Amino acid sequence: MKLPEEERRHTIVVLVDNEPGVLARVIGLFSGRGYNIESLTVAVVDKERGLSRINIVTSGTEFVIEQIKALLAKLVPVHRVQDLTVEGPHVERELALVKVSGDRERLIQALRLADFMHARLVDSMPGSFVFEVTGTSDELDAFIALIEPVEVSRAGVVAIGRGDTILMPDAARV
């Protein structure tokens, strides 16, 4: 009897042309097949060449992840697709703004937790604080669970490979 494949979290980065509709096409690829996106970030990384980088965190079996990568690579504005999870060591970070409100004692407790967890106070108003925290998704989850905020805004995962592996079209290599 064959055991079912285990789902695993993957961080996939995609280098695309920075043009209208590209992000919608990438998202459509996921939603059209019922795949979930846990985190999605996109930004211009090379203005001269008109390139943007999309960081996608998703989960799936090995077969599903391979299918996602193959489908992404077929999209016309896509230059490169990398699965950082399987291609070697990489660095992942996420940013969150976390709002805490309450009485003086509650806010002092929040300041202590923030100091312990290396969060930075970025706004202070009577009765509330806003902290900026960066780290892995697990570190942010732990901070949020400990501080019990009234509001959270997360930016999503950004990731980059370690060492000499770079995500650039072959023609753009230095």
Z-matrix of the N, CA and C atoms (Angstrom, degrees):
N
C 1 1.436
C 2 1.534 1 109.65
N 3 1.312 2 116.40 1 130.01
C 4 1.461 3 121.38 2 -178.28
C 5 1.533 4 108.95 3 -87.77
N 6 1.335 5 115.74 4 131.47
C 7 1.461 6 120.82 5 178.00
C 8 1.529 7 109.57 6 -77.10
N 9 1.334 8 117.12 7 146.74
C 10 1.466 9 119.08 8 177.89
C 11 1.530 10 110.56 9 -66.77
N 12 1.340 11 114.67 10 147.86
C 13 1.462 12 119.61 11 179.09
C 14 1.514 13 110.40 12 -67.43
N 15 1.310 14 115.49 13 145.57
C 16 1.454 15 121.15 14 -179.97
C 17 1.522 16 110.28 15 -87.13
N 18 1.335 17 115.75 16 136.85
C 19 1.459 18 120.33 17 174.46
C 20 1.515 19 108.95 18 -78.01
N 21 1.321 20 115.06 19 143.93
C 22 1.456 21 120.91 20 -177.38
C 23 1.521 22 109.11 21 -138.93
N 24 1.314 23 116.79 22 147.12
C 25 1.462 24 122.86 23 178.12
C 26 1.531 25 108.67 24 -77.95
N 27 1.340 26 115.97 25 133.15
C 28 1.468 27 121.43 26 179.32
C 29 1.518 28 110.26 27 -129.57
N 30 1.315 29 115.43 28 143.62
C 31 1.459 30 122.13 29 172.79
C 32 1.520 31 106.99 30 -108.35
N 33 1.324 32 115.35 31 114.75
C 34 1.466 33 122.08 32 -177.66
C 35 1.521 34 108.15 33 -113.09
N 36 1.329 35 116.62 34 130.83
C 37 1.462 36 120.49 35 176.34
C 38 1.527 37 108.75 36 -114.18
N 39 1.328 38 114.45 37 140.94
C 40 1.461 39 120.88 38 -174.66
C 41 1.529 40 108.21 39 -132.04
N 42 1.317 41 117.18 40 127.50
C 43 1.458 42 122.68 41 175.54
C 44 1.523 43 107.60 42 -97.93
N 45 1.339 44 116.25 43 121.78
C 46 1.465 45 121.53 44 -173.30
C 47 1.523 46 110.62 45 -131.71
N 48 1.342 47 115.57 46 162.79
C 49 1.457 48 120.27 47 170.00
C 50 1.522 49 108.25 48 -67.28
N 51 1.313 50 116.18 49 139.27
C 52 1.461 51 120.84 50 177.78
C 53 1.528 52 108.19 51 -85.75
N 54 1.330 53 115.20 52 88.29
C 55 1.462 54 120.49 53 -178.77
C 56 1.524 55 109.48 54 -144.16
N 57 1.333 56 116.80 55 156.94
C 58 1.468 57 119.74 56 -178.56
C 59 1.534 58 112.02 57 -58.81
N 60 1.316 59 115.63 58 139.02
C 61 1.458 60 121.58 59 174.28
C 62 1.515 61 115.88 60 91.88
N 63 1.342 62 118.09 61 -12.08
C 64 1.468 63 119.97 62 -177.00
C 65 1.527 64 110.45 63 -65.48
N 66 1.314 65 116.83 64 -47.19
C 67 1.459 66 119.56 65 -179.53
C 68 1.527 67 111.23 66 -61.93
N 69 1.318 68 116.50 67 -39.82
C 70 1.472 69 120.41 68 178.46
C 71 1.528 70 110.70 69 -62.08
N 72 1.322 71 116.99 70 -37.83
C 73 1.469 72 120.07 71 178.78
C 74 1.522 73 111.40 72 -67.27
N 75 1.334 74 116.21 73 -40.62
C 76 1.470 75 120.30 74 178.93
C 77 1.528 76 109.81 75 -65.05
N 78 1.321 77 117.00 76 -47.12
C 79 1.466 78 120.85 77 178.98
C 80 1.523 79 110.41 78 -62.96
N 81 1.330 80 117.35 79 -40.18
C 82 1.462 81 121.99 80 178.53
C 83 1.513 82 112.31 81 -60.61
N 84 1.323 83 116.43 82 -34.81
C 85 1.465 84 121.02 83 177.57
C 86 1.533 85 109.84 84 -60.59
N 87 1.325 86 117.06 85 -41.48
C 88 1.464 87 121.58 86 179.92
C 89 1.525 88 111.17 87 -72.74
N 90 1.328 89 116.48 88 -51.37
C 91 1.468 90 119.53 89 -174.62
C 92 1.522 91 111.66 90 -67.68
N 93 1.323 92 117.43 91 -33.64
C 94 1.457 93 120.76 92 -179.54
C 95 1.514 94 113.56 93 -66.00
N 96 1.323 95 116.40 94 -20.41
C 97 1.463 96 120.63 95 -179.70
C 98 1.529 97 112.50 96 -112.43
N 99 1.329 98 116.02 97 5.35
C 100 1.456 99 120.39 98 177.52
C 101 1.514 100 114.73 99 76.35
N 102 1.336 101 117.97 100 22.16
C 103 1.462 102 121.39 101 177.72
C 104 1.524 103 108.88 102 -89.53
N 105 1.316 104 116.07 103 142.90
C 106 1.458 105 120.66 104 -179.32
C 107 1.522 106 110.89 105 -94.47
N 108 1.322 107 116.55 106 144.53
C 109 1.457 108 123.41 107 172.25
C 110 1.521 109 106.32 108 -108.41
N 111 1.332 110 116.91 109 118.04
C 112 1.461 111 121.40 110 179.51
C 113 1.520 112 111.48 111 -82.09
N 114 1.329 113 116.76 112 -33.18
C 115 1.453 114 121.96 113 -179.80
C 116 1.524 115 107.92 114 -151.87
N 117 1.341 116 115.31 115 142.89
C 118 1.464 117 120.62 116 -179.01
C 119 1.519 118 108.71 117 -145.74
N 120 1.320 119 116.40 118 122.80
C 121 1.464 120 120.95 119 173.55
C 122 1.514 121 108.18 120 -131.07
N 123 1.325 122 115.33 121 148.61
C 124 1.462 123 120.03 122 178.76
C 125 1.520 124 108.76 123 -149.05
N 126 1.333 125 115.52 124 140.16
C 127 1.465 126 120.73 125 177.50
C 128 1.521 127 109.47 126 -159.59
N 129 1.316 128 115.35 127 154.61
C 130 1.462 129 121.49 128 174.63
C 131 1.526 130 107.99 129 -67.84
N 132 1.329 131 116.64 130 132.31
C 133 1.462 132 120.57 131 178.62
C 134 1.525 133 112.50 132 -117.68
N 135 1.334 134 117.21 133 -14.93
C 136 1.461 135 121.16 134 179.01
C 137 1.525 136 108.29 135 -149.33
N 138 1.329 137 116.07 136 97.20
C 139 1.467 138 120.68 137 -177.17
C 140 1.519 139 111.72 138 -66.54
N 141 1.335 140 117.17 139 -38.97
C 142 1.479 141 120.69 140 -178.83
C 143 1.518 142 112.14 141 -59.75
N 144 1.314 143 116.75 142 -44.07
C 145 1.473 144 121.42 143 -178.59
C 146 1.529 145 112.00 144 -90.78
N 147 1.326 146 117.15 145 -5.93
C 148 1.465 147 121.08 146 -179.67
C 149 1.517 148 112.60 147 66.40
N 150 1.349 149 116.77 148 47.16
C 151 1.465 150 121.21 149 -176.69
C 152 1.522 151 111.27 150 -114.69
N 153 1.325 152 116.04 151 140.43
C 154 1.460 153 123.35 152 173.66
C 155 1.518 154 109.32 153 -120.55
N 156 1.307 155 114.86 154 155.52
C 157 1.465 156 121.43 155 178.62
C 158 1.517 157 107.72 156 -116.05
N 159 1.325 158 116.37 157 130.09
C 160 1.455 159 123.05 158 176.94
C 161 1.526 160 107.50 159 -111.40
N 162 1.330 161 116.25 160 127.05
C 163 1.463 162 122.81 161 174.93
C 164 1.521 163 107.11 162 -107.10
N 165 1.319 164 116.75 163 121.30
C 166 1.459 165 122.19 164 -177.84
C 167 1.521 166 108.81 165 -122.74
N 168 1.330 167 116.04 166 128.86
C 169 1.464 168 120.90 167 171.79
C 170 1.522 169 106.28 168 -110.36
N 171 1.331 170 115.10 169 124.80
C 172 1.460 171 121.22 170 -179.16
C 173 1.523 172 108.39 171 -144.32
N 174 1.311 173 116.27 172 169.99
C 175 1.459 174 121.02 173 177.80
C 176 1.516 175 109.26 174 -128.63
N 177 1.319 176 114.93 175 148.14
C 178 1.453 177 119.62 176 177.15
C 179 1.509 178 111.59 177 177.22
N 180 1.317 179 114.74 178 171.79
C 181 1.461 180 119.78 179 174.93
C 182 1.521 181 108.03 180 -71.66
N 183 1.299 182 116.50 181 168.00
C 184 1.469 183 120.74 182 178.78
C 185 1.532 184 110.34 183 -57.04
N 186 1.320 185 116.78 184 -41.31
C 187 1.468 186 121.03 185 178.96
C 188 1.524 187 111.39 186 -61.60
N 189 1.337 188 117.28 187 -46.13
C 190 1.462 189 121.65 188 -178.67
C 191 1.529 190 110.51 189 -63.86
N 192 1.330 191 117.32 190 -43.92
C 193 1.465 192 120.65 191 -179.63
C 194 1.525 193 110.29 192 -63.78
N 195 1.317 194 118.00 193 -42.50
C 196 1.470 195 120.82 194 177.55
C 197 1.525 196 110.55 195 -61.84
N 198 1.331 197 116.76 196 -39.45
C 199 1.461 198 121.33 197 178.23
C 200 1.533 199 110.28 198 -64.48
N 201 1.324 200 117.09 199 -43.82
C 202 1.465 201 121.20 200 178.40
C 203 1.527 202 110.20 201 -59.65
N 204 1.331 203 117.29 202 -47.27
C 205 1.473 204 120.73 203 -179.04
C 206 1.524 205 111.33 204 -62.47
N 207 1.321 206 116.91 205 -41.23
C 208 1.470 207 120.67 206 179.43
C 209 1.526 208 110.93 207 -64.96
N 210 1.325 209 116.93 208 -42.61
C 211 1.465 210 120.36 209 179.38
C 212 1.523 211 111.32 210 -66.63
N 213 1.338 212 117.32 211 -40.50
C 214 1.462 213 120.52 212 177.45
C 215 1.530 214 110.60 213 -61.69
N 216 1.323 215 116.51 214 -43.24
C 217 1.469 216 120.87 215 -177.85
C 218 1.524 217 112.21 216 -63.87
N 219 1.333 218 117.51 217 -24.93
C 220 1.468 219 121.28 218 -179.37
C 221 1.521 220 113.29 219 -80.15
N 222 1.344 221 117.27 220 -18.44
C 223 1.465 222 119.02 221 179.43
C 224 1.521 223 109.25 222 -64.06
N 225 1.324 224 116.52 223 135.82
C 226 1.462 225 121.69 224 -174.09
C 227 1.525 226 114.12 225 -58.83
N 228 1.336 227 121.65 226 -44.39
C 229 1.463 228 118.68 227 -177.03
C 230 1.532 229 114.74 228 -80.22
N 231 1.338 230 118.54 229 5.05
C 232 1.464 231 122.15 230 -177.81
C 233 1.530 232 109.50 231 -88.37
N 234 1.339 233 115.49 232 128.67
C 235 1.464 234 121.35 233 178.06
C 236 1.517 235 112.36 234 -96.54
N 237 1.337 236 117.12 235 -42.41
C 238 1.461 237 121.31 236 -178.39
C 239 1.520 238 110.24 237 -147.03
N 240 1.318 239 116.10 238 149.05
C 241 1.461 240 123.24 239 174.32
C 242 1.524 241 107.02 240 -131.24
N 243 1.322 242 116.37 241 129.87
C 244 1.462 243 120.85 242 176.76
C 245 1.525 244 109.34 243 -131.99
N 246 1.317 245 115.50 244 137.68
C 247 1.457 246 121.77 245 172.57
C 248 1.525 247 106.17 246 -102.25
N 249 1.326 248 116.05 247 96.23
C 250 1.460 249 120.13 248 -176.28
C 251 1.519 250 112.43 249 -61.65
N 252 1.317 251 117.19 250 -26.06
C 253 1.462 252 121.48 251 -178.60
C 254 1.529 253 111.06 252 -62.66
N 255 1.315 254 117.40 253 -36.89
C 256 1.469 255 119.98 254 -176.89
C 257 1.523 256 113.07 255 -104.24
N 258 1.323 257 118.51 256 -12.49
C 259 1.464 258 120.15 257 -174.80
C 260 1.517 259 113.99 258 -91.18
N 261 1.316 260 117.99 259 3.74
C 262 1.459 261 119.44 260 176.32
C 263 1.508 262 112.60 261 126.60
N 264 1.324 263 115.21 262 -172.44
C 265 1.458 264 119.22 263 -176.53
C 266 1.524 265 111.94 264 -64.43
N 267 1.321 266 115.24 265 142.60
C 268 1.458 267 120.32 266 178.63
C 269 1.519 268 109.52 267 -150.03
N 270 1.316 269 114.60 268 166.61
C 271 1.458 270 121.98 269 179.98
C 272 1.523 271 107.74 270 -113.38
N 273 1.333 272 116.63 271 131.51
C 274 1.465 273 122.34 272 176.56
C 275 1.515 274 108.87 273 -123.54
N 276 1.328 275 116.16 274 137.07
C 277 1.460 276 121.57 275 175.15
C 278 1.519 277 109.10 276 -141.01
N 279 1.329 278 114.28 277 153.65
C 280 1.444 279 121.52 278 176.82
C 281 1.528 280 107.36 279 -137.76
N 282 1.314 281 115.96 280 152.37
C 283 1.453 282 122.79 281 179.11
C 284 1.522 283 108.68 282 -117.45
N 285 1.329 284 116.40 283 140.53
C 286 1.459 285 120.48 284 174.78
C 287 1.523 286 109.41 285 -139.71
N 288 1.320 287 115.23 286 144.80
C 289 1.455 288 122.53 287 167.76
C 290 1.521 289 105.61 288 -105.34
N 291 1.334 290 116.05 289 129.26
C 292 1.452 291 121.73 290 -172.36
C 293 1.531 292 108.58 291 -127.64
N 294 1.336 293 116.43 292 120.92
C 295 1.463 294 121.20 293 -179.20
C 296 1.525 295 110.20 294 -101.61
N 297 1.329 296 114.16 295 131.15
C 298 1.463 297 122.04 296 178.24
C 299 1.522 298 107.12 297 -122.52
N 300 1.321 299 116.01 298 136.27
C 301 1.463 300 119.00 299 176.23
C 302 1.515 301 109.33 300 -132.53
N 303 1.332 302 114.60 301 159.59
C 304 1.455 303 119.31 302 178.53
C 305 1.506 304 111.41 303 153.23
N 306 1.329 305 114.81 304 -166.80
C 307 1.465 306 120.27 305 179.62
C 308 1.530 307 110.04 306 -78.63
N 309 1.320 308 115.00 307 178.02
C 310 1.473 309 121.29 308 -175.88
C 311 1.532 310 111.39 309 -56.00
N 312 1.328 311 116.73 310 -44.67
C 313 1.464 312 121.07 311 -178.79
C 314 1.531 313 111.52 312 -62.26
N 315 1.311 314 116.70 313 -42.82
C 316 1.480 315 121.76 314 178.74
C 317 1.524 316 110.56 315 -62.49
N 318 1.324 317 117.11 316 -41.24
C 319 1.463 318 120.56 317 -178.81
C 320 1.528 319 111.77 318 -71.11
N 321 1.315 320 117.74 319 -35.73
C 322 1.473 321 120.60 320 175.79
C 323 1.527 322 109.77 321 -64.49
N 324 1.326 323 116.59 322 -41.68
C 325 1.470 324 120.67 323 176.91
C 326 1.538 325 110.05 324 -61.30
N 327 1.332 326 116.78 325 -41.25
C 328 1.461 327 121.18 326 178.73
C 329 1.525 328 110.76 327 -62.82
N 330 1.328 329 117.30 328 -40.87
C 331 1.466 330 120.98 329 177.90
C 332 1.531 331 111.31 330 -61.80
N 333 1.315 332 116.67 331 -40.70
C 334 1.473 333 120.28 332 178.76
C 335 1.527 334 111.05 333 -64.73
N 336 1.328 335 116.22 334 -45.49
C 337 1.467 336 120.01 335 178.50
C 338 1.528 337 110.94 336 -62.67
N 339 1.321 338 116.25 337 -42.80
C 340 1.465 339 120.79 338 -179.67
C 341 1.525 340 110.53 339 -61.76
N 342 1.332 341 116.86 340 -42.21
C 343 1.462 342 120.55 341 178.19
C 344 1.528 343 110.63 342 -62.29
N 345 1.319 344 116.04 343 -44.76
C 346 1.467 345 121.86 344 179.49
C 347 1.531 346 111.52 345 -62.10
N 348 1.332 347 116.59 346 -38.36
C 349 1.473 348 121.63 347 -176.34
C 350 1.536 349 112.26 348 -94.69
N 351 1.324 350 118.02 349 8.76
C 352 1.473 351 123.90 350 177.37
C 353 1.522 352 113.30 351 62.10
N 354 1.317 353 116.53 352 33.11
C 355 1.466 354 121.45 353 173.21
C 356 1.525 355 107.69 354 -87.09
N 357 1.315 356 115.74 355 155.68
C 358 1.463 357 121.44 356 -176.28
C 359 1.524 358 109.63 357 -114.89
N 360 1.312 359 116.91 358 131.41
C 361 1.454 360 121.65 359 176.17
C 362 1.528 361 108.14 360 -74.61
N 363 1.341 362 117.21 361 120.82
C 364 1.468 363 120.62 362 -177.93
C 365 1.523 364 112.95 363 -115.48
N 366 1.344 365 117.14 364 -10.88
C 367 1.459 366 120.15 365 176.96
C 368 1.520 367 109.12 366 -154.87
N 369 1.322 368 114.61 367 137.49
C 370 1.452 369 120.43 368 179.73
C 371 1.519 370 108.75 369 -135.43
N 372 1.318 371 115.33 370 122.52
C 373 1.467 372 122.41 371 176.65
C 374 1.527 373 106.72 372 -130.48
N 375 1.326 374 117.38 373 158.90
C 376 1.468 375 117.40 374 175.77
C 377 1.535 376 110.19 375 -57.62
N 378 1.310 377 115.63 376 119.04
C 379 1.459 378 120.41 377 177.55
C 380 1.512 379 116.04 378 90.27
N 381 1.358 380 118.61 379 -1.46
C 382 1.470 381 118.61 380 178.40
C 383 1.522 382 111.65 381 -157.02
N 384 1.333 383 114.46 382 151.47
C 385 1.465 384 123.63 383 174.39
C 386 1.515 385 108.34 384 -128.29
N 387 1.335 386 115.50 385 150.62
C 388 1.461 387 121.37 386 169.56
C 389 1.525 388 107.09 387 -120.80
N 390 1.330 389 115.28 388 127.33
C 391 1.458 390 121.99 389 179.13
C 392 1.521 391 109.94 390 -109.96
N 393 1.314 392 115.40 391 147.60
C 394 1.468 393 122.99 392 171.17
C 395 1.517 394 106.45 393 -107.61
N 396 1.309 395 115.99 394 127.41
C 397 1.457 396 120.26 395 179.44
C 398 1.518 397 108.80 396 -132.95
N 399 1.334 398 115.90 397 135.00
C 400 1.460 399 121.43 398 176.11
C 401 1.522 400 108.58 399 -125.46
N 402 1.310 401 114.60 400 150.90
C 403 1.457 402 120.40 401 178.36
C 404 1.512 403 109.37 402 161.03
N 405 1.306 404 115.62 403 -164.61
C 406 1.457 405 119.64 404 176.41
C 407 1.527 406 108.00 405 -72.10
N 408 1.306 407 116.52 406 163.42
C 409 1.469 408 120.52 407 177.91
C 410 1.523 409 110.81 408 -58.57
N 411 1.327 410 117.22 409 -38.49
C 412 1.466 411 120.89 410 178.76
C 413 1.528 412 111.37 411 -64.46
N 414 1.337 413 117.07 412 -39.51
C 415 1.464 414 120.46 413 178.19
C 416 1.524 415 110.78 414 -65.12
N 417 1.331 416 117.36 415 -41.59
C 418 1.462 417 120.47 416 177.30
C 419 1.522 418 110.75 417 -64.51
N 420 1.333 419 116.62 418 -43.14
C 421 1.469 420 120.28 419 177.50
C 422 1.527 421 110.60 420 -57.02
N 423 1.338 422 117.05 421 -43.24
C 424 1.469 423 121.32 422 -179.16
C 425 1.526 424 111.02 423 -65.35
N 426 1.343 425 117.45 424 -43.31
C 427 1.461 426 121.04 425 179.00
C 428 1.526 427 110.80 426 -61.71
N 429 1.310 428 115.67 427 -46.05
C 430 1.471 429 120.78 428 -178.94
C 431 1.531 430 110.84 429 -63.02
N 432 1.319 431 116.90 430 -41.41
C 433 1.467 432 120.28 431 179.21
C 434 1.531 433 111.14 432 -64.05
N 435 1.327 434 116.99 433 -39.34
C 436 1.465 435 120.80 434 -178.54
C 437 1.523 436 112.83 435 -72.73
N 438 1.334 437 116.65 436 -40.24
C 439 1.462 438 119.86 437 -171.33
C 440 1.531 439 112.76 438 -86.25
N 441 1.328 440 117.77 439 -18.45
C 442 1.466 441 123.62 440 178.97
C 443 1.533 442 111.91 441 49.75
N 444 1.319 443 117.01 442 67.13
C 445 1.464 444 121.13 443 -175.92
C 446 1.530 445 112.91 444 -74.77
N 447 1.343 446 114.99 445 166.52
C 448 1.463 447 120.52 446 173.56
C 449 1.529 448 110.97 447 -91.78
N 450 1.349 449 116.06 448 -19.13
C 451 1.467 450 119.88 449 179.72
C 452 1.521 451 109.16 450 -155.86
N 453 1.341 452 115.53 451 143.61
C 454 1.457 453 122.16 452 179.30
C 455 1.521 454 108.97 453 -136.13
N 456 1.328 455 116.45 454 136.98
C 457 1.464 456 122.18 455 171.96
C 458 1.524 457 107.13 456 -128.50
N 459 1.345 458 115.72 457 117.46
C 460 1.468 459 120.85 458 -178.12
C 461 1.517 460 110.03 459 -109.78
N 462 1.333 461 115.34 460 140.30
C 463 1.462 462 120.76 461 -176.72
C 464 1.520 463 113.27 462 -86.63
N 465 1.300 464 118.58 463 -19.17
C 466 1.462 465 120.79 464 -177.59
C 467 1.512 466 111.71 465 97.78
N 468 1.305 467 115.92 466 164.46
C 469 1.459 468 122.90 467 -174.58
C 470 1.526 469 110.78 468 -77.19
N 471 1.330 470 115.65 469 134.23
C 472 1.457 471 121.99 470 165.33
C 473 1.520 472 105.76 471 -116.31
N 474 1.316 473 116.14 472 143.54
C 475 1.457 474 119.80 473 -174.80
C 476 1.515 475 110.16 474 -145.22
N 477 1.337 476 114.16 475 154.29
C 478 1.459 477 120.31 476 178.01
C 479 1.526 478 108.22 477 -151.61
N 480 1.315 479 116.11 478 142.73
C 481 1.457 480 120.54 479 179.27
C 482 1.512 481 111.02 480 -70.69
N 483 1.320 482 115.86 481 150.90
C 484 1.459 483 121.16 482 175.90
C 485 1.515 484 109.09 483 -89.91
N 486 1.315 485 116.68 484 159.83
C 487 1.457 486 121.08 485 176.69
C 488 1.511 487 112.23 486 81.29
N 489 1.333 488 115.63 487 -150.32
C 490 1.467 489 120.37 488 -172.30
C 491 1.527 490 114.74 489 -93.50
N 492 1.331 491 118.06 490 4.36
C 493 1.460 492 120.62 491 177.10
C 494 1.519 493 109.08 492 -76.75
N 495 1.352 494 116.17 493 127.46
C 496 1.460 495 120.04 494 178.47
C 497 1.517 496 109.99 495 -127.02
N 498 1.317 497 115.50 496 153.51
C 499 1.456 498 121.97 497 179.75
C 500 1.522 499 107.51 498 -104.30
N 501 1.307 500 116.76 499 87.35
C 502 1.462 501 121.94 500 176.79
C 503 1.521 502 107.01 501 -143.40
N 504 1.337 503 116.58 502 149.45
C 505 1.468 504 117.05 503 175.95
C 506 1.529 505 108.62 504 -61.70
N 507 1.312 506 116.05 505 150.10
C 508 1.460 507 120.67 506 -176.29
C 509 1.520 508 113.24 507 -51.91
N 510 1.328 509 117.28 508 -38.44
C 511 1.454 510 120.75 509 -178.88
C 512 1.527 511 111.96 510 -68.64
N 513 1.329 512 117.50 511 -19.86
C 514 1.460 513 120.76 512 -175.23
C 515 1.530 514 113.01 513 -96.30
N 516 1.324 515 117.36 514 0.22
C 517 1.476 516 119.23 515 -178.39
C 518 1.520 517 110.91 516 -65.40
N 519 1.314 518 114.03 517 142.56
C 520 1.476 519 120.04 518 -179.19
C 521 1.500 520 108.90 519 -93.77
